[in-house]
Amino acid sequence: MPFPNFIGSHKRLWTKENVILALQKFAKENEGPLPTSDHVYNQLKKGRLDWPTSHRILEYFGSISRAWLAAGIDPERVSLNYCGWTESEILYLKENAGNMLIREIANSLRRSYAAVRREMFQIGITSRGNQGHFSAALLAKEYDCSYDRLLNFLHTGKISAHFCPKRHRWLIDLDSITPEVIESLKKRRITHHTWPMDKGDYYQRHNIHRHLIDGKMVRVEELPPGTRTRG
């Protein structure tokens, strides 16, 4: 016979306060990481009528992981990988993505690297884009200018940027892109030594496409428009 959730006809045994006390007792008796799913918790609960049911825990706290935190358990023993994201966690992610490493964000939020990447994808942000910076290759594509010309602007200080050795790319401050700079970037080239135009993307420059065929990545080269072939 299961342990009753009610005493008498009206008084509930597993009140929120009693659930918290029972979870604290559970944490003292069990060392190491705590269960974060109701399935694992129910397996450990078998034969322990002094522990609340997972149904009651979920009713009060929404998830097993949130219940441990509400009970004051050491956060280092609790993983939030299988919990929904709160508004405060999403705000933290938006404010720090691009300024902190994803692994550092994951550690702060007690989630896995993959869970943070998945949430970033779902809310539509990227580490690079969330910084408010463009890479040199992206800016060359944006203004349809050569990569060499853009690098010249970066080295001469006409465009404010700094080189990130960890990511091996330029991080360009978009506020430094004035109308005069845009006009200079789009200025027609005099020579054709770099034809087709190098925008920092080798595959795009030479019309090379990659396709997945039978599980293998195959490279397909296309001739530039107007090129004649023999025969």
C-alpha positions, 0 to 999 in steps of 0.5 A, a space after each residue: 500500500 503506498 504511503 498516503 499523501 493525505 492524513 484524514 480527509 483534508 490535511 495533506 501530509 506532503 506539504 511543500 515544507 515537508 517535501 523540502 525537509 525530506 529532500 534535505 534528508 535524502 541529500 544527507 544520506 546520498 553523496 555525490 550528484 543527485 538524481 535530476 529525473 523522476 525515473 531515476 528518483 523513483 528507482 532510488 525511492 523504492 521502499 522509502 515511504 519517508 521520501 515524497 513521491 516524484 509527482 508531489 515534487 513536480 507539483 511544487 517545483 516543476 522539476 526534480 532539479 529545481 526542488 534540490 535547489 529550493 531545498 538549499 542543496 549544494 548547486 554543484 551536486 545538481 544538474 539543470 540539463 533537463 530543466 526548462 530555461 527560466 527568464 533570468 537564465 535566458 537573460 544571462 545567456 543573452 548578456 554573456 554570449 560572445 563575451 564569455 566562453 560557452 563552457 564558462 556560461 555552461 558552468 555558471 548555469 550548471 548546464 552542459 556545453 551542448 545544452 547552452 549551444 542548443 538554447 542559443 540556437 533556439 533563441 536565435 543568437 550566436 557568440 560572434 553575432 551577439 558581440 556586436 562585431 563582424 569578422 573581416 570575411 563577413 564585412 567583405 561580403 556585406 559591402 561587396 569589396 575585396 578582402 585585401 582592401 578591407 585588411 588594408 583598412 584594418 591595418 591602417 586604422 581606417 576601421 576600428 577592430 582588434 584581432 582575436 588570436 583565440 578565434 583567429 579572426 578580426 572583430 570589427 566594431 560596426 560603429 566605426 563603419 562611416 558612410 565615407 568608409 562604406 563608399 571607399 570599400 565599394 569603390 570600383 577596382 582599377 586592376 583585375 589581379 584578384 579576379 574573381 574578387 577575394 572576399 575571404 571565402 575560398 569556396 565562394 571565390 572559385 565557385 566550389 560547392 560541397 555536397 554530401 553524396 552517399 555519406 561522403 563529402 564531394 567537392 564540385 567545381 563550377 567554371 566562372 560565368 562566360 568561361 569557354 571549354 575546349 571541344 
